[in-house]
């Protein structure tokens, strides 16, 4: 009966309200500590509603999932949208990304297409 009354007065389930309050408290702490920068995009996280916590190195299917899951040094803050966008993608170094992009450009290169583009755009 206690939670029902709390839920009625809060206008939402009591557990939901408690989780939102915890997130607001955590967000204030990370702001005060100056660690409110998104792990994925490096921009400041402006609102608690936009913040998520993530594992920098995915723990699922790793060699030691329990250790990686509980490792606080493996936790970072991100925008929810950045976190979802990066979900389960293999993170590669900037050098490897550049090499992959260069290879993709070389593989798709055609002298005929290049000439057509030059005639069309002058570049």
C-alpha positions in Angstrom: 0.0 0.0 0.0 2.9 2.4 0.7 4.3 2.3 -2.8 0.8 2.7 -4.3 0.3 5.9 -2.4 3.8 7.2 -3.3 3.1 6.4 -7.0 -0.2 8.2 -6.9 1.4 11.3 -5.4 4.3 11.3 -7.8 2.2 10.6 -10.8 4.4 7.7 -11.9 5.5 4.4 -10.5 7.6 4.9 -7.4 10.5 2.8 -8.7 10.6 4.9 -11.9 10.7 8.1 -9.8 13.5 6.7 -7.6 15.6 5.8 -10.7 15.1 9.2 -12.3 16.1 10.9 -9.0 19.3 8.7 -8.8 20.1 9.7 -12.4 19.7 13.4 -11.6 21.9 13.1 -8.5 24.6 11.2 -10.5 24.4 13.8 -13.3 24.9 16.7 -10.8 27.9 14.9 -9.4 29.5 14.3 -12.8 29.0 17.9 -13.7 30.6 19.1 -10.4 33.5 16.8 -11.1 33.9 18.0 -14.7 33.5 14.5 -16.2 30.3 15.4 -18.1 31.9 14.9 -21.5 30.5 12.3 -23.8 32.8 9.3 -24.3 31.7 8.9 -27.9 31.5 12.4 -29.4 33.6 14.4 -26.8 30.8 17.1 -26.4 29.4 18.2 -23.1 26.3 16.3 -21.9 23.9 19.1 -21.2 20.9 17.4 -19.5 20.5 14.4 -17.2 17.8 13.1 -19.6 20.5 12.8 -22.4 23.1 11.0 -20.2 23.8 7.3 -20.2 26.5 5.1 -18.7 28.3 2.6 -20.9 31.1 0.2 -20.8 34.0 1.5 -22.9 35.1 -2.0 -23.8 32.0 -4.3 -24.4 31.8 -6.9 -21.6 29.3 -9.2 -23.4 31.1 -12.1 -25.0 34.5 -11.0 -23.7 37.1 -13.3 -22.2 36.0 -12.4 -18.6 32.5 -10.8 -18.8 32.0 -10.6 -15.0 35.3 -8.8 -14.4 34.8 -6.4 -17.3 31.2 -5.7 -16.4 32.1 -4.6 -12.8 35.3 -2.8 -13.7 34.6 0.8 -12.8 37.6 1.9 -14.9 35.6 0.6 -17.9 32.6 2.9 -17.3 32.1 6.1 -19.2 29.3 8.6 -19.6 27.7 9.3 -23.0 24.8 10.9 -24.7 22.1 8.3 -25.0 22.0 8.8 -28.8 25.8 8.4 -29.0 25.7 5.3 -26.9 23.0 3.7 -29.0 24.7 4.6 -32.2 27.9 2.9 -31.1 26.2 -0.1 -29.6 28.1 -3.3 -30.3 30.2 -1.7 -33.0 33.9 -2.7 -33.0 35.8 0.5 -32.1 38.8 1.0 -34.3 41.7 3.5 -34.0 41.6 6.7 -36.1 44.6 5.4 -38.1 42.8 2.2 -38.9 39.7 4.1 -39.9 41.7 6.3 -42.3 43.4 3.2 -43.8 40.0 1.5 -44.3 38.5 4.7 -45.9 41.5 5.0 -48.2 41.2 1.4 -49.3 37.5 1.9 -49.9 38.2 4.9 -52.0 40.9 3.1 -54.0 38.7 0.1 -54.6 35.9 2.3 -55.9 38.2 4.4 -58.1 37.4 4.5 -61.8 39.3 6.8 -64.3 36.1 7.1 -66.3 34.0 8.1 -63.3 36.7 10.6 -62.3 36.8 12.1 -65.7 33.0 12.5 -65.8 33.0 14.2 -62.4 35.8 16.5 -63.6 33.8 17.5 -66.7 30.7 18.0 -64.6 32.1 19.9 -61.7 35.5 21.2 -62.8 37.2 19.5 -59.8 
